Amino acid sequence: MQILERDICILGAGPGGASAALQFDNIGLPCTLVDKAMFPRDKICGDALSGKVSSILNRIDPNIIGGFQKEKQLQVDSWGIRFTAPNLKSLDVPFKLNFNRDEDSAPGFISKRLDFDNYLVEQVKKRKQIEFFEGTEMTDFEEHKDYIILTSKDKSLSIKTKILLVADGAHSRFARHHAGIEMELNHHSAGLRAYYKGVKQMDENNFIELIFLKELLPGYFWIFPLPNGHANVGLGMLSKTVSKKRLNLKQIMMELIETHPYLKHRFEDAEMVDKIRGYGLPLGSKKRSISGNRYMLLGDAGSLIDPFSGEGIGNALYCGFYAANHAKKCFDANNFSADFMKGYDKDIQRVMGQELSLSRKMQLALRFPWLFNLVVNVAARNRRLSETLTAMFMDMNLREELVKPSFYFKLIFNK
Ligand SMILES: Cc1cc2nc3c(=O)[nH]c(=O)nc-3n(C[C@H](O)[C@H](O)[C@H](O)COP(=O)(O)OP(=O)(O)OC[C@H]3O[C@@H](n4cnc5c(N)ncnc54)[C@H](O)[C@@H]3O)c2cc1C
């Protein structure tokens, strides 16, 4: 067995782990990154990259997004969201008002995770200070006061590290068995994804489509455009509902595609180019402790997916950035105690707390589909409201309005 002693180890090279490694390199700290997969590797996902992804990657290295945008076969630009309410009326909400595709840079992208994650890993491989082990699954963890030891499943590698950044995703063994993060059905969604080609009526500005069918509430169906006329198609639903109603999501997804009046004509000539695959989404709808003595949990390992939109890539990237910066503070102060690590929890709470709690309220509001119908009906004829909805993407205080009864009172009484 190869036994290594390292200052910093990152477990998982998805968006959370890769961004942490890149940020360590920026601040001059060598680190070791380990992933069980060989890249490129697939990750079941909707593949939508929001404006958050560009903003945090630009803080880590402005060349990353610039380079990615040039790779036209890897991604499509996205300019907004088409929300379809339970009454089947649709509302287009652009990410930017009066956008100009020739002059503005795209606020969002859609890219298969096979490509996006590999692109990030390629950036990692260019950095000399990052030691990267691929195809190495770490399954055993020993916690000691002054270090943590990780050992691979095949016992070929053991790493003794002063600090561990845990970014091994939704099924994180460390998060469950060492950090006490339980899978809670009420704070967890089940998601399915299939790749299609030939879906009709895709938007010309690549708006992603969130379709809130009454059959799926509080979950939703999605259709996201991809390069080469392909589309990422899927659905997500709260695991509590799936378990309580004993639902077979794959069967529901196929039935909707084949028979639902909003979907069937769009899929009549479409072909599935993959099979339906499922994966869990640990939601950030509950505040949890995401650090402890000598470790921090990043992205899905820390259950930080947005409970309304299902977005987790941007949050995982932010975690990587803040976890690396916090680790630097630990080395400067020579303090790796659980107490000192709380600084990382505070950073994450400051950056994501308001948005996650608002999204939880919006997710709960989906129990009242008529509210959703009302917003879409009014916004379709009221330009000021539809512009306000666009502004809500960026302005969290404005988004707070969406969960206040007064907002709906004004809509009903046209105040
Ligand atoms: C169906 C579905 C749809 C989604 N749609 C979207 C979307 O459209 N947009 C969005 O922003 N988010 C979406 N998400 C959420 C998003 O996929 C995650 O939030 C994101 O991947 C989290 O990144 P991460 O780095 O924390 O973990 P991951 O991306 O899961 O990366 C974890 C890495 O750890 C590695 N690993 C795991 N275990 C070990 C081990 N024992 N040893 C070594 N390595 C290990 C894995 O190989 C993997 O590379 C969706 C999720 C699902 C399930």
Ligand as a Chemical Component Dictionary entry (heavy atoms), coordinates in Angstrom:
data_LIG
# 
_chem_comp.id                   LIG 
_chem_comp.type                 NON-POLYMER 
_chem_comp.pdbx_formal_charge   0 
_chem_comp.three_letter_code    LIG 
# 
loop_
_chem_comp_atom.comp_id 
_chem_comp_atom.atom_id 
_chem_comp_atom.alt_atom_id 
_chem_comp_atom.type_symbol 
_chem_comp_atom.charge 
_chem_comp_atom.model_Cartn_x 
_chem_comp_atom.model_Cartn_y 
_chem_comp_atom.model_Cartn_z 
_chem_comp_atom.pdbx_ordinal 
LIG C1  C1  C 0 -31.601 14.500 -11.528 1  
LIG C2  C2  C 0 -30.789 15.682 -11.075 2  
LIG C3  C3  C 0 -30.883 16.897 -11.759 3  
LIG C4  C4  C 0 -30.114 18.005 -11.366 4  
LIG N1  N1  N 0 -30.133 19.148 -12.127 5  
LIG C5  C5  C 0 -29.323 20.174 -11.821 6  
LIG C6  C6  C 0 -29.219 21.293 -12.693 7  
LIG O1  O1  O 0 -29.804 21.337 -13.783 8  
LIG N2  N2  N 0 -28.422 22.329 -12.322 9  
LIG C7  C7  C 0 -27.725 22.307 -11.154 10 
LIG O2  O2  O 0 -27.039 23.298 -10.845 11 
LIG N3  N3  N 0 -27.757 21.223 -10.337 12 
LIG C8  C8  C 0 -28.518 20.148 -10.647 13 
LIG N4  N4  N 0 -28.510 19.024 -9.857  14 
LIG C9  C9  C 0 -27.650 19.001 -8.665  15 
LIG C10 C10 C 0 -26.176 18.782 -9.057  16 
LIG O3  O3  O 0 -26.061 17.640 -9.864  17 
LIG C11 C11 C 0 -25.327 18.623 -7.793  18 
LIG O4  O4  O 0 -25.719 19.586 -6.845  19 
LIG C12 C12 C 0 -23.835 18.772 -8.080  20 
LIG O5  O5  O 0 -23.372 17.741 -8.905  21 
LIG C13 C13 C 0 -23.036 18.779 -6.763  22 
LIG O6  O6  O 0 -21.665 18.806 -7.015  23 
LIG P1  P1  P 0 -20.652 18.100 -5.996  24 
LIG O7  O7  O 0 -19.282 18.458 -6.443  25 
LIG O8  O8  O 0 -21.053 18.392 -4.609  26 
LIG O9  O9  O 0 -20.898 16.518 -6.164  27 
LIG P2  P2  P 0 -20.807 15.596 -7.464  28 
LIG O10 O10 O 0 -20.973 16.357 -8.687  29 
LIG O11 O11 O 0 -21.725 14.455 -7.199  30 
LIG O12 O12 O 0 -19.302 15.058 -7.432  31 
LIG C14 C14 C 0 -18.890 14.127 -6.457  32 
LIG C15 C15 C 0 -17.609 13.451 -6.949  33 
LIG O13 O13 O 0 -17.125 12.604 -5.893  34 
LIG C16 C16 C 0 -16.695 11.369 -6.445  35 
LIG N5  N5  N 0 -16.818 10.367 -5.368  36 
LIG C17 C17 C 0 -17.950 9.907  -4.804  37 
LIG N6  N6  N 0 -17.658 9.016  -3.835  38 
LIG C18 C18 C 0 -16.305 8.904  -3.806  39 
LIG C19 C19 C 0 -15.393 8.118  -3.030  40 
LIG N7  N7  N 0 -15.831 7.267  -2.096  41 
LIG N8  N8  N 0 -14.082 8.236  -3.271  42 
LIG C20 C20 C 0 -13.625 9.103  -4.223  43 
LIG N9  N9  N 0 -14.452 9.868  -4.996  44 
LIG C21 C21 C 0 -15.757 9.767  -4.773  45 
LIG C22 C22 C 0 -17.634 11.120 -7.616  46 
LIG O14 O14 O 0 -17.049 10.250 -8.579  47 
LIG C23 C23 C 0 -17.850 12.543 -8.145  48 
LIG O15 O15 O 0 -16.926 12.859 -9.172  49 
LIG C24 C24 C 0 -29.269 17.901 -10.219 50 
LIG C25 C25 C 0 -29.172 16.689 -9.526  51 
LIG C26 C26 C 0 -29.922 15.584 -9.952  52 
LIG C27 C27 C 0 -29.779 14.275 -9.218  53 
# 
loop_
_chem_comp_bond.comp_id 
_chem_comp_bond.atom_id_1 
_chem_comp_bond.atom_id_2 
_chem_comp_bond.value_order 
_chem_comp_bond.pdbx_ordinal 
LIG C1  C2  SING 1  
LIG C2  C3  SING 2  
LIG C2  C26 DOUB 3  
LIG C3  C4  DOUB 4  
LIG C4  N1  SING 5  
LIG C4  C24 SING 6  
LIG N1  C5  DOUB 7  
LIG C5  C6  SING 8  
LIG C5  C8  SING 9  
LIG C6  O1  DOUB 10 
LIG C6  N2  SING 11 
LIG N2  C7  SING 12 
LIG C7  O2  DOUB 13 
LIG C7  N3  SING 14 
LIG N3  C8  DOUB 15 
LIG C8  N4  SING 16 
LIG N4  C9  SING 17 
LIG N4  C24 SING 18 
LIG C9  C10 SING 19 
LIG C10 O3  SING 20 
LIG C10 C11 SING 21 
LIG C11 O4  SING 22 
LIG C11 C12 SING 23 
LIG C12 O5  SING 24 
LIG C12 C13 SING 25 
LIG C13 O6  SING 26 
LIG O6  P1  SING 27 
LIG P1  O7  DOUB 28 
LIG P1  O8  SING 29 
LIG P1  O9  SING 30 
LIG O9  P2  SING 31 
LIG P2  O10 DOUB 32 
LIG P2  O11 SING 33 
LIG P2  O12 SING 34 
LIG O12 C14 SING 35 
LIG C14 C15 SING 36 
LIG C15 O13 SING 37 
LIG C15 C23 SING 38 
LIG O13 C16 SING 39 
LIG C16 N5  SING 40 
LIG C16 C22 SING 41 
LIG N5  C17 SING 42 
LIG N5  C21 SING 43 
LIG C17 N6  DOUB 44 
LIG N6  C18 SING 45 
LIG C18 C19 SING 46 
LIG C18 C21 DOUB 47 
LIG C19 N7  SING 48 
LIG C19 N8  DOUB 49 
LIG N8  C20 SING 50 
LIG C20 N9  DOUB 51 
LIG N9  C21 SING 52 
LIG C22 O14 SING 53 
LIG C22 C23 SING 54 
LIG C23 O15 SING 55 
LIG C24 C25 DOUB 56 
LIG C25 C26 SING 57 
LIG C26 C27 SING 58 
# 
